[in-house]
Structure formats: structure tokens, C-alpha cells
Amino acid sequence: MKFDTIINQPVIETDRFDLRPLRKSDMGLIEYYASDERVARMTTSIPHPLPPGMTEAFVARAMSDDRGEDIWAMDATRDNGPELIGVISLKKMDRNQSEVGYWVAPIYWNTGIASMAVEALVNANPMDNATMFASVFQDNPASARVLTHCGFQYLGDAESYSVARGATVPTWTYSRKL
């Protein structure tokens, strides 16, 4: 029997919300927020418009036992908020490192949610990493401030392809020793 939970991924608590593994019931809110062009354009992997079946495939990968990335929902239900206000992930890399990725629903931008989620993930360090990395598009200075606020150090400039933009976009890369 396949359960609707992930056993080997911890729940991480913050003062305002919990980071918990994704579940199938998150698909509606993920699709709603990820289909917003403002969200998609600030990620490398979310296309715009969002094609049918993409959210279901994303959640299925997140719940897979052999996944290469742990993805958490930012769940605000214990503060009487929605089940999902954003997502945050750790993608496994070699040499005891991982890459942090996140997006927050536009209605929660500039509320400290992203900083709180990144800080909680860094403090919990669920993969017991020595280093975490993150990259942000250079036209997203708010996300860069989240990383520096959470102790990430600027490494340099690079480029990443954005599916939503259909273009290679300049990025800033950061790291955090743990």
C-alpha cells in the first residue's frame, strides 16, 4: 500500500509555519501558484504556461523513494493559514553538499517567509551537509537578500537557463558552510 506521506524526510518547525514533505493534496495549490508567471520566471524549471500533468509529475517525483531532491511544503495551517504557501528543496550533490531552491506564493512576498524557511532548513541540515549552495537570478535581488540574511556568502556570477523565459539568465551564486 502506498501512503500519502514520506517517512524518511523530517518535518521542520518554524515560529509561523512547518516545512513538511509534499503530499498529493498539495497539487492544487502548487499548480495555482506555480502557474503564476511571476513565480515561474524566477525559477529555472517551472515553465509558463504550466503544461497539464506537470504538477502531478512534480509531486510524484518528490514522493518517490529514489528521489534526488527532498522537497518541503511551507505549511501554515497551524497558524490558521493555507496548507501551502511555498516550497523549499534540497537537491543532493556530491561531496556532502546540496543545493537549496525555493519559491513563495506572491501573496506572501516580502513577509519574511522565504528567510524563515531557508534559515530553518539550514539549521535543521536534514542531509547533514558540509555546504549548501543556492543561485538566484540577478533580477531577483529580494531572493539574494534572503540568502545573505541566512548567512550565505556570495561566490560569483554565472548563468542558468529559465524554462519560463526561454533564455539563459545571469545568476548570482552563494554558499553556506555548515
C-alpha positions in Angstrom: 0.0 0.0 0.0 1.4 3.4 -1.0 0.8 6.0 1.7 0.4 9.7 1.1 3.4 10.6 3.3 7.2 10.4 3.1 8.7 8.6 6.0 12.4 9.5 5.6 12.1 13.2 5.3 11.7 15.2 8.5 9.1 17.9 9.4 10.9 21.1 10.3 9.1 23.7 12.5 9.4 27.5 12.5 7.5 30.0 14.5 5.0 30.7 11.8 4.8 27.5 9.7 6.1 24.0 9.2 8.2 22.6 6.5 6.8 19.2 5.7 7.2 16.7 2.9 4.9 17.2 0.0 1.7 15.2 -0.3 -0.8 14.6 -3.1 -3.2 17.1 -1.6 -0.7 19.9 -2.3 -1.2 19.6 -6.1 -3.9 22.2 -6.3 -2.1 25.0 -4.5 1.2 24.1 -6.2 -0.4 24.3 -9.6 -2.2 27.6 -8.7 0.9 29.3 -7.5 3.4 27.8 -10.0 1.2 28.8 -12.9 1.7 32.4 -11.9 4.2 33.9 -14.4 5.9 35.9 -11.6 6.8 32.7 -9.8 7.7 30.7 -12.9 10.1 33.4 -14.3 12.1 33.4 -11.1 12.8 29.6 -11.3 14.9 27.6 -13.7 12.5 24.7 -14.1 8.9 25.9 -14.0 7.5 26.5 -17.5 4.9 29.2 -18.3 2.3 28.4 -19.1 2.3 25.3 -16.9 1.5 22.2 -19.0 -1.1 19.7 -18.0 0.3 16.9 -15.8 3.4 18.8 -14.7 2.3 19.3 -11.1 1.3 15.7 -10.7 4.7 14.6 -12.0 6.5 17.0 -9.7 4.7 15.7 -6.6 5.2 12.1 -7.7 8.9 12.7 -8.0 9.0 14.5 -4.7 7.3 11.5 -3.0 9.5 8.8 -4.7 11.7 6.7 -2.6 14.6 7.1 -5.0 14.4 10.9 -5.4 17.5 13.0 -5.7 15.9 16.0 -4.1 13.9 16.5 -0.9 11.0 19.0 -1.3 9.1 20.5 1.6 5.8 22.4 1.6 5.7 25.6 3.6 2.6 24.7 5.5 0.9 27.5 7.5 -2.1 25.5 8.8 -1.0 25.6 12.5 -1.2 29.4 12.2 -4.6 29.2 10.5 -3.1 29.7 7.1 -3.2 27.6 3.9 -1.6 24.2 3.6 0.9 25.5 1.2 2.4 29.0 0.9 5.6 28.0 -1.0 8.1 25.1 -1.4 11.7 24.7 -0.5 14.1 21.9 -1.6 17.5 20.4 -1.1 19.0 18.7 -4.1 21.7 16.2 -3.3 25.1 17.0 -4.7 28.4 15.1 -4.4 31.0 15.7 -1.6 28.4 16.1 1.1 26.8 19.2 -0.4 23.3 20.2 -1.6 21.6 23.0 -3.4 18.8 25.0 -1.9 15.8 26.0 -4.1 12.6 27.8 -3.1 9.7 29.8 -4.2 7.0 31.5 -2.2 3.4 32.4 -3.3 3.3 36.0 -4.4 0.7 37.0 -1.8 3.4 36.1 0.8 6.3 38.0 -0.8 8.1 40.5 1.5 6.7 38.9 4.7 9.9 37.1 5.8 8.5 33.6 4.8 11.4 32.8 2.5 14.1 33.8 5.0 12.4 31.8 7.8 12.2 28.7 5.5 15.8 28.9 4.4 17.0 29.6 7.9 15.0 26.6 9.3 16.3 24.3 6.6 19.9 25.4 7.2 19.6 25.0 11.0 18.0 21.6 10.6 20.5 20.5 8.0 18.5 17.3 7.3 21.0 15.8 4.9 23.9 16.6 7.3 25.7 18.6 4.6 29.0 20.3 5.0 28.0 23.0 2.5 24.8 24.3 0.9 24.7 26.3 -2.3 22.0 28.4 -3.9 21.6 30.6 -7.1 19.2 33.4 -7.8 18.6 35.3 -11.0 20.2 38.7 -10.9 16.9 40.4 -11.5 15.6 38.9 -8.2 17.5 40.9 -5.5 14.9 40.1 -2.9 15.9 36.4 -3.1 19.6 37.3 -2.9 18.8 39.2 0.3 17.1 36.1 1.7 20.3 34.1 1.2 22.7 36.7 2.6 20.3 37.2 5.6 20.6 33.4 6.2 24.4 33.5 6.2 25.1 32.6 2.6 28.2 34.1 1.1 28.4 35.4 -2.5 30.6 33.2 -4.7 30.3 34.8 -8.1 28.3 35.3 -11.3 27.0 32.5 -13.5 24.1 31.8 -15.9 21.2 29.4 -15.7 18.5 28.6 -18.3 15.0 29.6 -17.3 12.3 27.4 -18.9 9.6 30.1 -18.4 11.8 32.8 -20.0 13.1 30.5 -22.7 16.5 32.1 -22.2 19.8 31.9 -20.3 19.7 34.4 -17.4 22.6 35.9 -15.3 22.7 34.5 -11.8 24.4 35.1 -8.5 25.7 32.0 -6.7 26.0 31.7 -3.0 27.3 29.1 -0.5 27.0 28.4 3.2 29.4 26.3 5.2 27.7 24.3 7.9 
